[in-house]
Amino acid sequence: MNVAIISAFDTYFDRVRLLKRFFEAQGNQVTVITSDFSHRKKEYVQYISGADILVHARKYRKNLSVSRLLSHYRLSRSIKEQVEQIHPDLIYCLLPSNSLAKEMESYKKEHPSTKLVFDVIDLWPEAMPVQKFLNLLPFRFWKNLRDHHLDAADQIFTECNLYQNVLKKENDPKYETLYWARSEIPCSFSNLISEDELHFIYLGSINNIIDIDFIVEFLCLCKKEKTTIMHLIGQGESKKQLIQKLKEKEIEVIDHGIVYSQEKKQAIFDQCNYALNIMKPSVVVGLSMKSLDYLCGGVPLINTIQGDTFDLVKKYDLGFNIDQNSIEQIVQTVCHYPLQKQFEQRENCRKVYREMFYEASFIETLKKKGL
C-alpha cells in the first residue's frame, strides 16, 4: 500500500516518525510530506529527519499573523499538488494547519477510493490566547476551515479526549483519542531532590500561551516558605520576559538552554522536585508534549491544563492541579510535602508514561482502528 503522511510543521515530527515506522513495519511504501520552513526556528531548512518531500512555504515571523495564515493556505495547496503526483492509497494528515482539511477533502472527492485519516494534534484558533476574539469573522473562518471538512475523513484521531468534547464529537464512532507517544523509555535516574530547597523545571517553548504571571506568583509564594530555584530548558519569544520577572523577584534562575539528549535532560530532572505545566486559562489544550518529557523523567507536575492532564494528575497522583483559587493552598502543600511522598509521585509518573504514552500503546490504538 502507498501511504502519504502529511505534516505542515516540524513541531509534530516525533509523532510523524512513529507513524512512518508503524506503516513501514507493515510493508507499506511511505512518503512523508512537510514544509521547508521550520516553525520552531522561523527559517528555511533543507533536511528534516523522517521527511521525504519538503514543500516550499512562505516564511513568517510571528505565530499570530496574517502572514502565517497566508503561508499555511498556500502550503496546503502545494501539498495537495504533491499528493496528486504520489497517488496514495491512504493519506494520514496531521492538523493543523486547518486549510489542509479543506484541501484533503477536495482530494478525497476527486479520489473516493483513497482512505483519508485526519489526526487533530492542536485546535486553532482555540488553543491560542485569543478567546475574546473567537467569534470575530477571521477567527470563525479559520476554525471553520477545519470543522466543515473534518467529516470527509474515514477516521479522525484527536490528540486528547478534550478535543472531542470541544468539537462536539464525543460519541461519534469515527473519532478516537490517540495520545502523544514517545519511543524513549525512562532512563536511569538519581533521587537528588531534598527537603531543604525547592527546584522547579520548565521545559519547552516559552511563548504567548504560557501563563508567565501565574508562574511568577506561584514561585514567589514558594520562596516565602523555602529556597526556590527555577530551571529552564528551551527557548521562545517570551523567555527573556520570564527570566526578567523572576530576577526582579530575586528568584534564582538556571538556564540550561536547548537540551536534546535524554540523559542530559534526566540529569536536570533529577534535581527538580516538580515540573511546571502551566498555560493561560483561555488556552484549549488537554495534553502538552512537554508533559511526556516530565512523566518519562519522573518529575511530578504542577498543572493548570484542564481535561485529560487534569484527570490523569488527580487519578494517578502525578503531582498537583492548581488554579488561581487554590494557589495558596497548593503552595503550602508543595512546600511541606514529605520526601517519601514525592518519590512515590515520581514513580507514578514513570508508570503512567510506560502504560499510556510509550510507543506500544500508540501502535495498539492504530491497529485497533484497522490501520
Secondary structure, DSSP 8 states (H G I E B T S, - for coil): -EEEEE-S-GGGHHHHHHHHHHHHHTT-EEEEEEESEETTTTEE-S--TT-SEEE-----S-SSSHHHHHHHHHHHHHHHHHHHHH--SEEEEEE-STHHHHHHHHHHHH-TTSEEEEEE---TTTTSS-GGGTTSHHHHHHHHHHHTTGGGSSEEEESSHHHHHHTT-TT-TTEEE----BS-----------SSEEEEEEES---TTB-HHHHHHHHHHHHHHSEEEEEEE---TTHHHHHHHHHHTT-EEEE------HHHHHHHHTT-SEEEE-B-TT---S--HHHHHHHHTT--EEE---THHHHHHHHHT-EEE--TTTHHHHHHHHHT--HHHHHHHHHHHHHHIIIIIBHHHHHHHHHHTT-
